[in-house]
């Protein structure tokens, strides 16, 4: 992966502009190197313009909104949901959940299906263009969305939205059920699980999902590229540094593997670690010794 591309991705991902689409389409170039992002940005603009028209025309029926929910906000989200999931047919891909295409914004827009975070990303981009404030929630195991209640009103309840399930609006009990489905029956719901996800955090979660898929598929070149982008967003992520080194080893890039794994050993702290961490550290050290011999034999 060229350094110029990594720098451009980092600038897009860390920019103050709230838009996620440009960075997400750059991630897609790991799989589609010649991807032209502009048609997809234009499509989001078109969808957003129509969504804005429908949201502004949404009828306000005060009896429809749940208790303590702003009827205006409820009507706007309901109109957006009807357009995205009804008219356009966006839906969660339950049948082929682990298909990597479910994570790439271009494919999600073309096929109108994806995993929770990819559909949430489409939702956020369209909502922003439609004039609705929607933010991401890094909920365990299943990315969610929030439409915050407008401040200064008597209505206090935020709307929690599940883009994977047709824009379903989740109660606290529904959030607890979702949590226990992913984290076990003993999991306890806490409001901190609904904290706002920053732009870099959202993109890191997209990348982490892709990395796991690529490793599982033994697609090591793509997995290493994804890890490179993760490190660009968070250079302090030493476990990603380790994984990039191990992926380089699989790809027989011995000098790259040696560089990353040596740096990982320097940055990690095995002394106060538990037994599993110390054992893992020793295994990496054995890799480093082997790599030093191989690199020396090539010089």
N, C-alpha and C positions, 0 to 999 in steps of 0.2 A: 504494500500500500504506500503510495507516494506521500512524502511529507507535506507537500502542498495541499493535497486533498485532506489530510488529517487536520492541518491548520484551518482550512476553510470550514470543515465540520465543527471544529472547536469554537470558532467564532460564531457560527450559526447557533450552536447549542447553548452557548453562554451569553448570547446577546440579550440586552434588556427587552427586546421585542418579544411579546408573549407568544408569537406564532411558533408552532411546532412542525409545520408541514415541511419547510425547507430542510431542516435537519433530518426529519424522518425519511424524506426522499433520498437524502445523501446516504443514509444507512442502507436503503434499498439497492444502492449501487454496488454493495458488496456482492449481491447476487446478480444484478443486472448492470454491468459496468458502463454500458452505453445509454443508460436510461436518460431520457430528456424529461426533466422535472416540470417544465413550463406547462405542458398540457394538463397535468394533474393540478397544478396551482390554479390554472384557469377554470378547471372543472369545479374545484372547491369554491371559487368566486361565484360561479354560476349557481351552484347549489345554495350557497350562502345568500345570494341575492333573492332567490325564490323563497328561501326560508324566512328571510326578513319580511318579505311581502306578506307571507302567511301569518307570521307572528304578529305583525301590526294589525292584521285584520281579525285576529282571534277574538271570538265573542267572550265577554266577561260574564260568567254566571256564578254569582256569589255562593250559591248553595253547592256547587260542585267541589270546591276545594276542601281538603281535610281541615279539621280544627287546627287553629294556630298557624295556618299556612296562608301566605299572601295570595288572595284570589287572582290578582293580576299576574304574579309570577307563575302560579299554577297554570293559568290559561296559556301563557306564552310557552312554557315547557311542554304542555300537552299538544299545542299546535306543532311545535318542532318535532316531537315524537311521532305524531301522525304523518308528517311529511317524510322523515328519514326512514322510519320502520314500516310505515304503511305504504305510502305512495312509491318510495324508492326501493323498498324491500331489503334494507340492510338488516342482517341477522347474524347471530352468533353461529359459528361453525362447530357444532357439537359432534358431527359425524367424523370429521377429519381434523380434530383439534390440533394435532401436532404437525400439520402441514406447514412448513416454513412460510408459505405464501400468506398465511393468516396474519403474519407480523409485518408484512411490507405494505406501506401506505398505497403504492401504485396498484398492487394486487387487490387490496381491500376495496379500493375505489372501483376497480374494474369488475370484480366478482361480487362485491357488496356483501362480503362475509369476512369474518376474522375472529380473533381472540378478544377477550375483554379490553385489554389496553389499546389494541389497534382500533377497535370500534369507538372506544372512548376518545381517542385522538381525533378521529373524524368528527365526532360529536362536538368536541371543544372547538375545532377549527370552524365548523359550520355555525355553532352558537355565537362565536365571536363575531363572525360576519353578519349574523342576524341581530346583533345588539343585545345578546343575553350573556350575562356573566356566568360562566361555568368553569369550575376548577377540578383538577384531578385529585383522587384520594388513593394513596398507596395501601389499600386494604390488603391484608394477608391473603394470598392465593387467588385474588379476584379483584382486578382494578375497578374502582367505582368513580362516580362523579358527584359533585355537589353544586347545586344552584343556591347561593347564599340568600338568606332572607334580607330584604332591604332594611337598612337600619333606620330607626326613628319611627317605625310603624308598630302597631299593637301586635302584629303577627311576628312570631319569633322562630318558627321552625324552618330550618333549611330543608331543601329537597335533596334527598340522596337518590341518585339515578344509576341504574344498572344498564349500560349500553349493550351488553351481551344478550340481555333478555328483553329486547324490545323497548328499552327506556323505562323499565319497571321502576316505580317509586318505592323505596324500601323504608319500612319502619325500623325501629331499634330491634324489635324481635326478629325481623327478617335479616337484619345484619348479624345478629347473634347466630341464627341458623346457618347463614352463609359461612361465618367464621368457623363454626364447629364442623362443617362439611370439609373444610380444608385443614384445620388445625387440631381436630379431635373433639370428642364430646366433653372434655374437661375444660375447654377453652372458655375464658371469661371475657365478655365484651366490655370495652372501656372506650370512652369518647376519644382518647388519644389515637385510637386506631383510625379515626376519621380525619386526621390532620391533613392539611393542604399539602399536596405534592408539588415541589418546585419543578421548573422546566428541566433542569439537568437530571433530577431524580426520575422523572417520567422517561426520559431518553435512556438512562442507565437501565431501567427495568425492561424496556424494549430490547436493548442489547443483551441483557442477561438471559432473557427468554430465548433469543436467537442463538446465543453461545451454547446453551444447554442442548438445543436441538441439533446444532451442527456437530457437537462432540458426540452425541448419541448416534448420529448418522455417519460418524468417522469422516466428516467433511472438514478436515483439519485446516486447509488453507483459509476457508471462510471463517472458521472459528478463531484463527489467529488474527485475522483482520478485525473481527468484532471486538476481540480483546484489546487490540490496539486502540480502537475508538473509545472503549471504556476507560483505558488509562489516560487518554487525552482529556476526558472529562474529569477524571479523578486520579491524578498522578500518585496519590498516597495509597491507592488500593493495591497493597503489596501482594495480596493473593492473586490478583489479576496479573501482576508481574510474574509471579511463579507460574501461573497457567500459560502465559505467553511463552515462557521459556520451555515448558514441557511440550507445548504444541510445536515449537521450533525444533525440538528434539525429534518428535515424530516425523517432521518434514525433512529431517537430516540437515537442517541449518544449524550445524554444531557451534559455530562461532556466535550466532544469535542466541542460541540456547544457553551457552556458557555465560554470555554477558548478563542475561536476565536472571539466571539462577544464582550467579555469584552476588548480584545486587540484592536479590531476595534474601539470601543468607545474611548479608550485612545488615539489612533493615529489620529482619525478624528477630525476636527475642526468645530463644528456646529455654533460657535458664529458669524462668518462672512459669513455664508452660506445663500443661498436664502431660501425662505419659504418651498419649496419642500424638500430640503436637511435637514432642521431642523425637518420637519415632519417625514422624514425617520429615522433620528437619534432618535427621540422619540419612534418610533415603535421598533427599535432595543433595546432601553433601556427597553421597556416593555417585550420584549422577554427575556432579561437578568434577569429581576426580576422573571419571571416565571421559568426560568431555575434554578436560585439559590434555589428556593423553592423545585423544583423537585430533584435536586442533593442532597440537605440537607435531603430530605425524604428517599433517598436511602442509606444514611450513618448510 
